[in-house]
Amino acid sequence: GAPVFNYTSQVLPAIIATWIQSKFEHVMEDKIPASLHLVLIPTVLIFVMSLITLYIVGPVGNYISIGVAQVVNWLANINPIITGAVIGGIWNILIMFGVHWAPNTMVIIPEIAKKGFSPFIAYGANANFGMAGAALTVFLKSKNKDLKNFSLSAIASVMLSGIVEPCIYGLGVKYKTPLIAGCLGAAMGGAFMGAFGVTGNAFVFGGLTTIPAFAGATLWAYVLGIAISFVAGAILTFVIGVKDPEAQMSK
């Protein structure tokens, strides 16, 4: 039968739908008399966009997510160093668009349920620490008090709960270079973990509190791997710099 889609945590359909709505709204504003804008435009938008989102945008976004999951699955059969580097490097981007839940639910969770372990859960943790490293440099270098406070809370969010979204949206998307540095740092840590066959024993978000989920023969390489991501993310952010004047970065 037809697949049943769940759009919880799906960011991609929302982005596509909002873009279509913005174009459609501009066209309607040009064609419809100004006196009818307040009543007619919202009514038509709700009706038309509901149908477009339900029958076109939603499924397209979902199939993109399924494609991402299949690519992640395909990567599992390549050299583990390359796999670790690629998964670590792209994971923040997948989180940014909300499509990381496709490989989570279609590849990682089933693998842990079947085998009791997964290397992907380890590779993905590097993304968190790479971004936390980038946030540390922003905290140390910025003279903007609000940004310093935000950076510190974003680091704490990763370390204590494994939640990286504040780092991604508040620093990475806003200032660009911390995202690049964080992803590159994560790729380095992922490559290191791949080289030593690191695996995780449970589906957890990468933080200091979830380190016990990686207990076993490769625990040392997991800890060293996330440390590499953290330090590399910090150093690369320092080297690349943050150009935005609002960030008020010291030289």
KEDOKOL-732055 format. One line per field, with one value per residue (C-alpha): residue number from 1; x, y, z. Coordinates in steps of 0.1 Angstrom, whole numbers, plus 5000, padded with zeros to 4 digits. Each point is the difference from the previous one (the first is absolute). Layout:
N
drendo: (NUM ...)
xx: (X ...)
yy: (Y ...)
zz: (Z ...)
% end
This chain:
251
drendo: (1 2 3 4 5 6 7 8 9 10 11 12 13 14 15 16 17 18 19 20 21 22 23 24 25 26 27 28 29 30 31 32 33 34 35 36 37 38 39 40 41 42 43 44 45 46 47 48 49 50 51 52 53 54 55 56 57 58 59 60 61 62 63 64 65 66 67 68 69 70 71 72 73 74 75 76 77 78 79 80 81 82 83 84 85 86 87 88 89 90 91 92 93 94 95 96 97 98 99 100 101 102 103 104 105 106 107 108 109 110 111 112 113 114 115 116 117 118 119 120 121 122 123 124 125 126 127 128 129 130 131 132 133 134 135 136 137 138 139 140 141 142 143 144 145 146 147 148 149 150 151 152 153 154 155 156 157 158 159 160 161 162 163 164 165 166 167 168 169 170 171 172 173 174 175 176 177 178 179 180 181 182 183 184 185 186 187 188 189 190 191 192 193 194 195 196 197 198 199 200 201 202 203 204 205 206 207 208 209 210 211 212 213 214 215 216 217 218 219 220 221 222 223 224 225 226 227 228 229 230 231 232 233 234 235 236 237 238 239 240 241 242 243 244 245 246 247 248 249 250 251)
xx: (5000 5009 5026 4987 5021 5007 5012 5011 5035 4999 5014 5004 4962 4995 5028 4988 4963 5010 5020 4970 4976 5022 5000 4963 4992 5019 4981 4966 5009 5006 4968 4975 4987 5016 4966 4996 5035 4992 4971 5008 5037 5002 4969 5013 5035 4988 4979 5025 5031 4983 4995 5034 5018 4979 5002 5032 5025 4996 5006 5029 5017 4995 5014 5031 5004 4996 5027 5023 4994 5009 5032 5010 4993 5021 5028 5002 5015 5029 5033 4992 5024 4982 4966 5009 5013 4969 4974 5018 5004 4964 4981 4996 4986 4975 4990 4996 4974 4984 5007 5024 4969 4997 5034 4994 4967 5008 5037 5014 4972 4992 5038 5003 4968 5013 5038 5001 5024 5005 5030 4977 4989 5037 5007 4970 5011 5030 4977 4989 5036 5012 4973 5007 5037 4990 4977 5030 5021 4970 4997 5037 5004 4968 4996 4962 4986 4968 5018 5025 4971 4982 5032 5005 4965 5002 5032 4982 4971 5023 5020 4971 4973 5015 4977 5020 4972 5008 5036 4988 4972 5013 5037 5004 4972 5003 5038 5007 5037 4994 4978 5027 5026 4977 4993 5037 5009 4973 5013 5035 4986 4978 5029 5020 4971 4996 5037 4996 4965 4982 4964 4973 4977 4968 4982 5011 5009 5038 5009 5021 4971 4995 5036 4991 4979 5033 5015 5021 5033 4998 4989 5035 4998 4965 5011 5031 4979 4975 5030 5016 4967 4997 5036 5000 4967 5014 5033 4984 4975 5030 5019 4971 4986 4965 4996 4966 5005 4971 5021 5026 5029 5034 5030)
yy: (5000 5037 5011 5018 5031 5016 5036 5004 5015 5004 5035 4996 4999 5032 5018 4990 5008 5035 5008 4990 5020 5031 4999 4992 5029 5025 4990 5003 5034 5012 4985 5006 5035 5014 5003 4962 4991 4996 4976 4982 4993 4982 4979 4990 4993 4977 4980 4998 4995 4973 4980 5007 4992 4968 4985 5014 5017 4976 4968 5016 5011 4965 4983 5022 4989 4963 5007 5014 4968 4978 5020 4996 4962 4999 5018 4972 4977 5023 5004 5008 5030 5016 4990 5016 5032 5004 4992 5022 5028 5000 4993 5036 5008 4972 5013 5035 4988 4975 4970 4983 4982 4980 4982 4999 4981 4980 4991 5007 4990 4967 4992 5004 4980 4972 4999 5018 5027 5025 5019 5028 5011 5006 5018 5023 5010 5018 5026 5011 5004 5017 5027 5003 5006 5027 5015 5001 5021 5024 5002 5007 5025 5019 5033 4999 4991 4985 4979 4988 4990 4982 4982 4987 4988 4983 4982 4989 4987 4977 4989 4993 4989 4993 5027 5018 5021 5032 4998 4993 5026 5026 5000 4978 5012 5036 5004 4972 4994 4983 4975 4993 4996 4979 4976 4997 4993 4974 4984 4996 4984 4977 4989 4992 4980 4981 4991 4983 4985 5019 4990 5011 4977 5021 5028 5031 5036 5007 5018 4995 4984 4973 4988 4968 4989 4995 4977 4972 4993 5032 5024 5016 5007 5015 5024 5009 5004 5025 5018 5003 5014 5025 5013 5000 5019 5026 5004 5002 5027 5019 4996 5007 5028 5014 5030 5013 5034 4991 4972 5026 4976 5010 4997)
zz: (5000 4999 5026 5031 5007 5033 4998 5036 5001 4963 4992 4962 4991 5020 4983 4965 5009 5014 4968 4977 5022 4998 4962 4998 5024 4978 4969 5019 5013 4964 4986 5028 5009 5032 5017 4999 5011 5037 4995 4967 5001 5034 4990 4966 5014 5028 4975 4972 5022 5021 4968 4985 5033 5007 4965 4985 5023 5030 4980 4980 5032 5015 4969 5003 5036 4989 4974 5026 5021 4971 4993 5037 4997 4968 5018 5026 4974 4990 5018 5037 5001 4970 5015 5034 4983 4978 5026 5026 4975 4986 5032 5011 4965 5003 5034 4986 4976 5023 4977 5025 5014 4968 5005 5038 4996 4969 5005 5035 5023 4981 5000 5037 5006 4978 5008 5033 4987 4971 4988 4986 5035 5008 4967 5005 5035 4984 4985 5034 5013 4968 5004 5038 4992 4975 5027 5024 4977 4995 5038 5005 4971 5000 5019 4995 5035 4987 4975 5027 5022 4972 4989 5036 5003 4965 5012 5032 4979 4981 5030 5023 4977 4966 4984 4973 4984 5019 4986 4965 4997 5024 4989 4969 4978 5013 4995 4974 5009 5033 4981 4975 5027 5022 4970 4991 5036 5002 4968 5016 5031 4979 4979 5032 5014 4967 5000 5034 4995 5026 5008 5023 5020 5002 4981 5018 4992 5002 5032 5031 5019 4973 4998 5020 4969 4982 5027 4987 4982 4979 5027 5000 4963 5004 5027 4980 4968 5016 5015 4965 4986 5029 4997 4962 5000 5023 4982 4965 5012 5014 4967 4976 5023 5003 4976 5012 5018 5023 5015 5011 4998 5013 4978)
% end
